[in-house]
């Protein structure tokens, strides 16, 4: 965006115009989450046919699923320096291009190894988006609705998973796994087109000495008085950081930043090891074990996807009113119940009985509600809130990269755990949820209702 002079009150857009602009801005900023959700979810359907067509063993099946995370980890750690240097918006445009290339490559892959290689490329894009989107949304949103706006990321992830399940169901009769994977080109193109017209975040612009442009962006979201007040707050925080761009070593140089880093890493690991993406990746497999056929399993997964979208919407309405911490704790309680029930159903061999099948499906539904109410969206809401501006990009990247590393470990091991005994696997996840509850109660602080700059000053 070109540098501009101070805008007068008469030149400022009306409230209705600002409302439309901000809605479009938030939706475009969060749309990258749909790419991540689609890619994560489509594997649940495609692997049912890939396994048969390519003769994948349990370990090879796990490698295909987890190869996304290899690229995602690399993408996360590249995102920090890239966004600090070039900005959030250019990296999101790059994300769309890389994701589209990976999707096209998977669609035309000639064998399992080329398929995995292109899935790694897709993973790089997913890692970039998971690191950039939380900061982009958090830095644009007003304090009063920052939590709600930030949950749009998870909302789009849930929509992406739902769309992937629906497409998998529609293409399941033909076993068209190449189409399932290749259709990811569509959301990649939409993301690129949407972000092309959107601005950089005002906090990044101020940190790089472009205050006139930052004020122009703020006027898209606020009245002139509100924009000037927020600009002054951002300017004070940016100047207090002394350095324009943070470095990885700064995360360890300051005790207060180290504390935020430890909490971010712990939360990122917890989000995965409580069994979240095992439900996303393997819900059709679990439903097949419960007696459903391929198409029926995928159709039930579509229902779980709808439930996730609805619950994430509810979370967006609650997160700024109730707070982050109560939702995190409530979600863990519900997840313990659902995982314990799945453990009992599998351990007691109840899947061949109607009651056991109903209990299994109900437990998956309870887990989706609990996860979508708490840890699914709130990790991405809280990651940017844990770090000061000067190290926010690199801090969020480390947290996101840790999340994908934990995701990699869980998804690689879970197919083998299922062959050893699903009851044991779900019992393990239930126990981890109990430990996560204790950690959250003791160490996680509430961040709702406080501006990013206020949180930064409070930690100083």
Secondary structure as the mmCIF struct_conf table of DSSP 4:
data_model
#
loop_
_struct_conf.conf_type_id
_struct_conf.id
_struct_conf.beg_label_comp_id
_struct_conf.beg_label_asym_id
_struct_conf.beg_label_seq_id
_struct_conf.end_label_comp_id
_struct_conf.end_label_asym_id
_struct_conf.end_label_seq_id
HELX_LH_PP_P HELX_LH_PP_P1 UNK A 5 UNK A 8
TURN_TY1_P TURN_TY1_P1 UNK A 9 UNK A 11
BEND BEND1 UNK A 12 UNK A 12
HELX_LH_PP_P HELX_LH_PP_P2 UNK A 13 UNK A 14
HELX_RH_AL_P HELX_RH_AL_P1 UNK A 15 UNK A 30
TURN_TY1_P TURN_TY1_P2 UNK A 31 UNK A 31
HELX_RH_AL_P HELX_RH_AL_P2 UNK A 32 UNK A 54
TURN_TY1_P TURN_TY1_P3 UNK A 55 UNK A 55
HELX_RH_AL_P HELX_RH_AL_P3 UNK A 58 UNK A 86
HELX_RH_AL_P HELX_RH_AL_P4 UNK A 88 UNK A 107
TURN_TY1_P TURN_TY1_P4 UNK A 108 UNK A 108
BEND BEND2 UNK A 111 UNK A 111
HELX_RH_AL_P HELX_RH_AL_P5 UNK A 112 UNK A 140
BEND BEND3 UNK A 141 UNK A 141
HELX_RH_3T_P HELX_RH_3T_P1 UNK A 143 UNK A 145
HELX_RH_AL_P HELX_RH_AL_P6 UNK A 146 UNK A 171
TURN_TY1_P TURN_TY1_P5 UNK A 172 UNK A 175
HELX_RH_AL_P HELX_RH_AL_P7 UNK A 177 UNK A 182
TURN_TY1_P TURN_TY1_P6 UNK A 183 UNK A 183
HELX_RH_AL_P HELX_RH_AL_P8 UNK A 184 UNK A 196
TURN_TY1_P TURN_TY1_P7 UNK A 197 UNK A 197
HELX_LH_PP_P HELX_LH_PP_P3 UNK A 198 UNK A 201
HELX_RH_AL_P HELX_RH_AL_P9 UNK A 202 UNK A 207
TURN_TY1_P TURN_TY1_P8 UNK A 208 UNK A 209
HELX_RH_AL_P HELX_RH_AL_P10 UNK A 211 UNK A 221
BEND BEND4 UNK A 222 UNK A 222
HELX_RH_AL_P HELX_RH_AL_P11 UNK A 224 UNK A 240
TURN_TY1_P TURN_TY1_P9 UNK A 241 UNK A 241
BEND BEND5 UNK A 243 UNK A 245
TURN_TY1_P TURN_TY1_P10 UNK A 248 UNK A 249
HELX_RH_AL_P HELX_RH_AL_P12 UNK A 250 UNK A 253
BEND BEND6 UNK A 254 UNK A 254
HELX_RH_AL_P HELX_RH_AL_P13 UNK A 255 UNK A 273
TURN_TY1_P TURN_TY1_P11 UNK A 274 UNK A 274
BEND BEND7 UNK A 275 UNK A 275
HELX_RH_AL_P HELX_RH_AL_P14 UNK A 276 UNK A 289
TURN_TY1_P TURN_TY1_P12 UNK A 290 UNK A 291
HELX_RH_AL_P HELX_RH_AL_P15 UNK A 294 UNK A 318
TURN_TY1_P TURN_TY1_P13 UNK A 319 UNK A 322
HELX_RH_AL_P HELX_RH_AL_P16 UNK A 324 UNK A 347
TURN_TY1_P TURN_TY1_P14 UNK A 348 UNK A 349
TURN_TY1_P TURN_TY1_P15 UNK A 351 UNK A 352
BEND BEND8 UNK A 353 UNK A 353
HELX_RH_AL_P HELX_RH_AL_P17 UNK A 354 UNK A 373
TURN_TY1_P TURN_TY1_P16 UNK A 374 UNK A 374
HELX_RH_AL_P HELX_RH_AL_P18 UNK A 375 UNK A 383
HELX_RH_3T_P HELX_RH_3T_P2 UNK A 384 UNK A 386
BEND BEND9 UNK A 387 UNK A 387
HELX_RH_3T_P HELX_RH_3T_P3 UNK A 389 UNK A 391
HELX_RH_AL_P HELX_RH_AL_P19 UNK A 392 UNK A 443
HELX_LH_PP_P HELX_LH_PP_P4 UNK A 444 UNK A 446
TURN_TY1_P TURN_TY1_P17 UNK A 448 UNK A 449
HELX_RH_AL_P HELX_RH_AL_P20 UNK A 452 UNK A 459
#
